[in-house]
């Protein structure tokens, strides 16, 4: 592939070897090493042209006022079908710039398009990169991958890793602190959420109750519940072993959901009608009380998986929906 650019690293004696922790905790010096699950990324100087792949990584540079030379188009939740979620569109307008190259990742990473953007670094802290993906991308430019596993990076670590790869760790930490303060203020304004149990169900079909699937405490959506003062019911806690992001139970064990105060899932009124009519789900306390938050393929439904820029956009509306359900739970 003629577009691949070979970027060999210098000898170890010439490198300032930094672990991820020290990279994020101190002023960045170059050459810089960032260790992650797929290898070690070497940056010889602060990058100017920044590309991102996979979901939401572009929100870190944008939130810090830097426009990437290219990023992945949103393939769901974008109301105009233009690959831009509303908070991204608004930020580009604020910065008075046109959208850069949008990579179509419907069939995986578009390596040719990424290469055409001529990046100095590729940010992918929140991604499902395979080792092969990482190796190919690394021949285009240094790549910042995830620190633990595919799709396991929460929004805080996404900011820490990606801002480190930009040479803007201090600015990234300041962004985290601003968002934490917003979340804390929202939680304080909704004391009714404190201590309530919430469950994010990914599959609850009363016409086919072979299984009920849900996210565990390791998933970003459930961690966001905890940020707002909510807790997890026992079935979620019991299925939250390290590295496990989803769980499921058989419909025969549906009584294990009796301690769920708030249920969040995807669907519309038809789902509520089915839940209330079905002999099993109709007797669930959370269904009887109507303490259900329904999300759809909208920006709000997309933003329930929090990202660096979606948090400020969805926080009040999402907290209000959870609050309404919490009142039903009382």
C-alpha positions in Angstrom: 0.0 0.0 0.0 1.8 3.1 -1.3 0.1 5.5 1.1 1.6 3.9 4.2 4.3 6.1 5.7 6.9 4.4 7.7 7.5 6.1 11.1 10.3 4.2 12.8 11.0 5.2 16.4 14.3 6.4 17.7 16.5 4.3 19.9 15.4 3.8 23.5 18.3 5.9 24.8 16.8 8.9 23.0 13.3 8.4 24.4 11.7 9.9 27.4 10.0 6.7 28.5 6.7 7.5 30.2 3.9 5.2 31.4 0.4 6.3 30.8 0.1 7.5 34.5 3.1 9.7 34.3 2.1 10.9 30.9 -1.2 12.2 32.2 0.1 13.5 35.5 3.0 15.7 34.3 3.9 18.2 31.7 4.4 16.4 28.4 7.9 16.3 26.9 9.0 14.9 23.6 9.8 12.3 22.4 6.9 10.9 24.3 5.7 7.3 24.8 2.2 6.3 25.6 1.6 2.7 26.6 -1.7 1.1 25.9 -3.3 -2.4 25.4 -2.1 -2.7 21.8 1.5 -1.5 22.2 3.5 1.7 22.8 2.8 4.8 20.8 5.8 7.2 20.2 5.3 10.9 19.5 8.4 12.7 18.4 6.7 16.1 18.7 3.4 17.7 19.5 1.0 16.7 16.6 -0.7 19.4 14.6 -2.9 17.3 12.3 -5.2 15.1 14.4 -7.4 12.4 13.0 -9.7 10.1 15.0 -11.4 6.8 14.3 -14.3 5.0 15.9 -17.1 6.4 18.1 -16.7 9.9 19.7 -13.0 10.2 19.9 -13.2 13.4 17.8 -15.1 15.0 20.7 -12.0 15.4 22.7 -10.1 17.6 20.3 -13.3 19.5 19.4 -14.1 20.1 23.1 -10.5 21.5 23.5 -11.0 23.8 20.5 -9.0 21.7 17.9 -10.7 20.7 14.7 -9.6 17.2 13.5 -8.5 16.7 9.9 -11.0 13.8 9.8 -13.2 11.7 12.0 -15.8 8.9 11.9 -19.2 9.8 10.7 -22.0 9.0 13.2 -23.9 6.1 11.6 -26.8 6.4 13.9 -28.5 9.1 16.0 -27.6 11.9 13.6 -31.0 13.6 12.9 -30.0 15.1 9.6 -28.3 12.0 8.2 -25.1 14.0 7.7 -23.0 12.0 10.1 -22.9 14.8 12.6 -24.6 14.5 16.0 -26.1 17.8 17.2 -23.5 18.7 19.8 -20.7 18.1 17.2 -22.6 20.2 14.6 -23.0 23.0 17.2 -19.3 23.0 18.1 -18.3 23.2 14.5 -20.6 26.2 14.1 -19.1 27.8 17.3 -15.6 27.3 15.9 -16.8 28.7 12.5 -15.5 25.8 10.5 -17.0 23.4 8.0 -17.0 19.7 8.8 -13.7 18.0 7.9 -13.4 14.7 6.2 -15.9 12.2 7.6 -14.8 8.6 7.5 -17.5 6.0 6.6 -17.0 3.2 9.1 -20.1 1.2 8.1 -17.8 -1.7 7.0 -15.0 -1.0 9.4 -12.2 1.6 9.4 -11.6 3.3 6.0 -7.8 3.2 6.1 -7.5 4.9 2.7 -9.6 7.9 3.9 -7.6 8.1 7.1 -4.4 8.1 5.2 -5.7 10.8 2.8 -6.3 13.1 5.8 -2.5 13.0 6.4 -2.6 13.0 10.2 0.3 13.4 12.6 -1.6 11.2 15.2 -4.7 9.0 15.2 -6.8 9.0 18.4 -8.8 5.8 19.2 -8.9 5.6 22.9 -12.6 4.5 22.7 -12.7 1.9 20.0 -12.7 -1.8 19.1 -9.4 -1.8 17.3 -8.0 -5.2 16.6 -4.3 -5.7 16.6 -4.4 -5.8 12.8 -6.3 -2.5 12.7 -3.7 -0.9 15.0 -0.8 -2.2 13.0 -2.2 -0.8 9.8 -3.1 2.5 11.3 0.3 2.8 12.9 1.9 2.8 9.4 -0.1 6.0 8.7 0.6 7.8 11.9 1.1 7.0 15.7 -2.1 5.7 17.2 -3.4 6.2 20.7 -5.5 3.1 21.5 -7.4 1.9 24.6 -5.6 1.1 27.9 -7.6 -2.0 28.8 -9.8 -3.6 26.2 -12.1 -2.9 23.2 -14.9 -0.4 24.0 -13.9 -0.5 27.7 -12.8 3.1 27.9 -15.1 5.5 29.8 -15.5 9.1 28.9 -12.9 10.3 31.5 -10.2 8.0 30.3 -11.1 8.8 26.7 -10.3 12.4 27.5 -7.1 11.5 29.4 -5.7 9.3 26.7 -6.7 11.3 23.7 -5.7 14.7 25.2 -2.3 13.0 26.1 -1.9 12.1 22.4 -2.6 15.7 21.5 0.0 17.1 23.9 -2.8 18.7 25.9 -3.1 16.6 29.1 -3.6 19.6 31.3 -6.4 20.9 29.2 -7.9 17.4 29.1 -7.8 17.2 32.9 -9.5 20.6 33.2 -12.3 19.4 30.8 -12.9 16.4 33.0 -13.1 18.6 36.1 -15.6 20.9 34.4 -17.8 18.0 33.4 -17.6 16.4 36.8 -18.7 19.7 38.3 -21.7 19.8 35.9 -22.7 16.2 36.8 -22.3 16.9 40.5 -24.5 20.0 40.3 -27.2 18.0 38.4 -27.1 15.2 40.9 -27.5 17.7 43.7 -30.5 19.2 42.0 -32.1 15.7 41.8 -31.8 14.3 45.3 -34.7 11.9 44.5 -32.3 9.8 42.4 -29.9 9.1 45.3 -30.0 5.5 46.3 -32.6 4.4 43.7 -31.7 1.3 41.7 -31.6 1.7 38.0 -31.1 -1.0 35.3 -30.3 -0.4 31.6 -31.9 -3.2 29.7 -30.8 -3.9 26.1 -33.3 -6.6 25.3 -36.8 -6.8 26.8 -39.3 -8.3 24.3 -42.5 -9.5 25.9 -43.3 -11.5 22.8 -40.1 -13.5 23.1 -39.0 -13.6 26.8 -36.3 -16.2 26.3 -33.8 -13.8 27.9 -33.5 -10.4 29.3 -30.2 -8.6 28.5 -28.7 -5.7 30.3 -25.5 -3.6 30.8 -23.3 -4.2 33.9 -21.6 -1.9 36.2 -18.6 -1.9 33.8 -20.5 -0.2 31.0 -20.4 3.6 30.6 -24.2 3.9 30.6 -24.4 2.3 34.0 -21.4 4.3 35.4 -23.3 7.4 34.4 -26.2 6.2 36.6 -23.8 6.0 39.5 -22.5 9.5 38.7 -26.0 10.8 39.2 -26.5 9.0 42.5 -28.3 5.9 41.3 -27.2 2.4 42.3 -27.4 -1.0 40.6 -29.9 -3.8 41.6 -28.4 -7.1 42.7 -28.7 -8.9 39.4 -26.5 -6.2 37.8 -24.0 -6.3 40.6 -23.8 -10.1 40.4 -23.1 -10.0 36.6 -20.4 -7.3 36.8 -17.2 -9.3 37.0 -14.1 -7.5 35.7 -14.2 -7.1 31.9 -17.9 -8.1 31.6 -20.0 -5.4 30.1 -23.3 -7.1 29.7 -25.4 -9.8 31.3 -28.6 -11.7 30.8 -31.1 -13.7 32.8 -33.8 -16.2 31.7 -37.4 -15.0 31.8 -37.9 -17.8 34.3 -35.9 -15.7 36.8 -37.7 -12.5 36.1 -38.5 -12.1 39.9 -34.8 -11.2 40.2 -35.8 -7.8 38.8 -38.1 -7.0 41.7 -35.6 -4.7 43.3 -35.3 -2.5 40.2 -36.7 1.0 40.9 -36.0 2.5 37.4 -35.8 0.6 34.2 -34.2 2.3 31.1 -34.5 0.7 27.7 -35.1 1.4 24.0 -38.6 1.4 22.6 -41.9 3.3 22.5 -45.4 3.1 23.8 -46.0 -0.2 22.1 -43.4 -1.8 24.3 -45.1 -0.4 27.5 -48.4 -1.8 26.3 -46.8 -5.2 25.8 -45.1 -5.2 29.2 -48.3 -4.3 30.9 -50.3 -7.0 29.1 -47.8 -9.8 29.5 -48.4 -12.2 32.4 -44.8 -12.2 33.5 -43.6 -8.6 33.0 -46.9 -7.1 34.1 -46.2 -8.2 37.7 -42.8 -6.6 37.8 -42.9 -3.7 40.4 -41.1 -1.4 38.0 -43.7 -2.0 35.3 -46.6 -1.7 37.7 -45.4 1.7 38.9 -44.6 2.9 35.4 -41.0 3.8 36.4 -39.6 3.2 32.9 -37.5 5.6 30.8 -37.8 4.9 27.0 -35.1 5.9 24.6 -35.1 5.7 20.8 -32.8 6.3 17.9 -32.5 10.0 18.6 -29.7 12.1 19.8 -30.9 11.7 23.4 -31.0 7.9 23.0 -27.5 8.0 21.6 -26.2 10.3 24.3 -27.3 7.9 27.0 -23.9 6.4 26.3 -22.0 9.5 27.6 -19.2 11.1 25.6 -17.1 14.2 26.3 -19.4 16.5 24.4 -22.8 14.8 24.7 -22.8 15.0 28.5 -23.4 18.8 28.7 -26.0 18.4 25.9 -28.1 15.7 27.5 -27.5 16.1 31.2 -30.6 18.1 32.2 -33.0 16.3 29.9 -31.8 12.8 30.9 -31.8 13.7 34.6 -35.4 14.9 34.2 -36.5 11.7 32.6 -34.8 9.6 35.4 -36.3 11.9 38.0 -39.8 11.4 36.6 -39.3 7.6 36.8 -37.9 7.9 40.3 -41.0 9.7 41.5 -43.1 6.8 40.1 -40.8 4.4 42.1 -41.7 6.0 45.4 
